[in-house]
């Protein structure tokens, strides 16, 4: 067997072996009392946009696509989800202090306005995460009004 075939065989073996090392899935199946939509009266159109474009990385319940079962994609997704939840977790939003909630609401509005979220790499594979101008305006407006309401004590 020549050297190239040996290298390819080793790579194939490594690829098959890593398929058995799967990260834990981010699926709790529960709606916590701290869930964003339980803490705030979120209009259905805004909530629907958030759930389709944001919740996979920013909640405790991710919808996993087919490629999430293939390594190393699953590891990359797990890292993205962990980082996303560390920055903002809609499932635990109600446990944040009022000041942090205001900051997060303003941050969501700003990141959507600046087209930083959803991530471009996420939008490539998830067309429902591509926000229209109307979607963006709905979210930005609602987030800013809610943050302003918190700031004024309402």
URKA-V286182 format. One record per backbone hydrogen bond with DSSP energy under -0.5 kcal/mol. CO is the residue of the C=O (numbers start at 1). NH is the residue of the N-H. Records with the same first field share a line. If there is no record, write none. Layout:
CO: NH / NH
//
This chain:
2: 6
3: 7
4: 8
5: 9
6: 10
7: 11
8: 12
9: 13
10: 14
11: 15
12: 16
13: 17
14: 18
15: 19
16: 19
17: 20
18: 21
20: 22
25: 27
26: 62
30: 32
32: 35
34: 94
35: 38 / 39
36: 40
40: 42
43: 47
44: 48
45: 49
46: 50
47: 51
48: 52
49: 53
50: 54 / 55
54: 57 / 58
55: 59
58: 90
60: 28
62: 64
65: 68
66: 69
67: 70
69: 71
70: 73 / 74
72: 76
73: 77
74: 78
75: 79
76: 80
77: 81
78: 82
79: 83
80: 84
81: 85
82: 86
83: 87
84: 88
89: 92
90: 36 / 93
92: 95
93: 96
97: 101
98: 102
99: 103
100: 104
101: 105
102: 106
103: 107
104: 108
105: 109
106: 110
107: 111
108: 112
109: 113
110: 114
111: 116 / 117
112: 115
119: 122 / 123
120: 124
121: 125
122: 125 / 126
126: 129
127: 130
129: 131
132: 136
133: 137
134: 138
135: 139
136: 140
137: 141
138: 142
139: 143
140: 144
141: 145
142: 146
143: 147
144: 148
145: 149
146: 150
147: 151
148: 152
149: 154
150: 153
//
